[in-house]
């Protein structure tokens, strides 16, 4: 359950692994999952005394990619806003990655 990943006691590593695992069933993913993923990513970025390292970032990118491979046949007026927020969250995670210097060379 995506809501379980908002638990403040979970580390960023645990949250990112959970996000990746929950998103693996690509055909079941949709707009609500993408919105939940952005909330999870934002909770990771705001977590004090924890970092977003390269492994956490890889899990985030894979999870969001899996979700984006899902079903988006919706006419929801929030669709573009949710997609833009997801891009902003992944971008922020990349910028805040503690291994940012190594990302450019890997």
Order of alpha helices (4+ residues) and beta strands (2+ residues): alpha-alpha-alpha-alpha-alpha
